[in-house]
């Protein structure tokens, strides 16, 4: 493959590659009159006529094929876009748009940035209108009444035809899933996207419409920095690309471009280029391992990428990608790109949710490092997930252990203590697993881990309330600040403390043991019964947190529930728990 050979299948080429020869000229070029750099929608509507499909109706593949010449001719005859701060301020991405307008920006980089801005900005309009979160997928967003009522049927139709259906040109997905090289993306697409943003801005200005911008408070860098991998020398990636014989030259050229952007301090653009190339490399590898065409048909390449990036589970046979890479590398990919609680850089970038300066040198360095590790298939690299739900539960269990030890150190006069439950249940003493598996897990594990996690969160809160409530009263007693009624309350608390503390200790033992079983055993004997029991444990723990709050003196109900219900319920489920 040469650097100029496309990753597009023949099918996609016919839809996306714009041929300027044999295209008749249109005397009316759709310019918006004296208003430079905008579209006259009346002219566009007259041009497409009855071919315009209502926004609520799907765009079928054969329809999109039949519109290829028509849409290409339209793009050729569109007026030249002009960067206008006044008409583009509604996007809240003026810093990125100024980059797109520079002469140094290639068409692929421009398309990556512009498609993400279109999606983000239209999502802002939707949320401004409805007060609700916009649909996650652009194609669903473009089929809503909200946008059509505000912007008109024709603009939305054009966006759907070029960006919003897998049956059409689908420019947004072609660039963000790594299929496009700069030579595949016509400048006419870049011009059209800028025109759309400017023309929509002009319409909103005429309506005096103020768009409320979504703000994402959580800084992605804070999450990325939790992924502990060594700082990377990007020169090594360049050498790996030079030495690799199985990487298409088109991918190599784009990765080299990402390295160049990194070295020039253009970190946002570098990551935008690198991530789709990483995905395309994995797609090619997948195709090689399964003897498939990695330039998959337009309706199939999403399925391939779902297989690569989606979390492996017990319902699937281990695929060849899993066998090709080490578990450490796969867990790193999972944490970076897939984990719901992870940084999800690729997802956030492609949906336009990150600002230019939020992608800094640290993030770009890690993305290029990830590329290098996968290209070289480094078998010596070691990493364990921190963002998978199993790993996060492990950390929460550790936090609960520390909190329980702290509460046990509370200085209490021994002669005031009541004797706790004598028939303390036996559960095997287990350590929290150091490394927890995250791939090919058995059925219903996520549901059980979800309950265990919620129990841990509330359990830690209950322990902290217990420690704070009792410590503050003991301190006041030492300073002779308690009145008679308060001293009586404290005496009752001290009497109940051992039983309540023992109950919270039992909760932690239960959660640790069930988690151990999940991680070590093939399956629990009866997941439905486990879930039913965990619902009880969660309810008990929530009541404990409520009753132990320093503003509450209601320890007695918790004391009684511990002696009466907690131990009995655990005894009833003990056989099931000893998996």
Buried (B, 14 or more C-beta within 10 A) or exposed (E): EEEEEBBBBEBBEEBBBBEEEEBEEBEEBBBBEEBEBBBBBEBBBEBBEEEBBEBEEEBEBEBBBEBBEEBBBBBBBBBEBBBBEEBBBBBBBBEBBBBBBEEEBBBBBBBBBBBBBBBBBBBBBBBBBEEEEBBEEBBEBBBBEBBBEBBBBBBBBBBBBBBBBBBBBBBBBBBBBBBBBBBBBBEBBBBBBBBBBBBBBBBBEEEEBEBEBBEEEEBBBEBBEEBEBEEBEBEBBBEBBEEBEEBBBBBBBBBBBBBBBBEEEBBBBBBBBBBBBBBBBBBBBBBEEEEBEBBBEBEEBEEBBEBBBEBBEEEEEEBEBBEBBBBBBBBBBBBBBBBEEBBBBBBBBBBBBBBBEBBBEEBBBBBBBBBBBBBBEBEEBEBBBBBBBBBBBBEBBEBBBEBBEEBEEBEBEEEEBEEBBEEEBEBEEBEBBEEBBBBBBBEBBEBBBBBBBBBBBBBBBBBBBBBBBBBEBBEBBEEEEBEEEBEEBBEBBBBBBBBBBBBBBBBBBBBBBBBBBBBEEEBBEEBEBBBEBBEBBBBBBBBBBBBBBBEEBEBEEBBEBBBEBBBEBBEEBEEBBEB
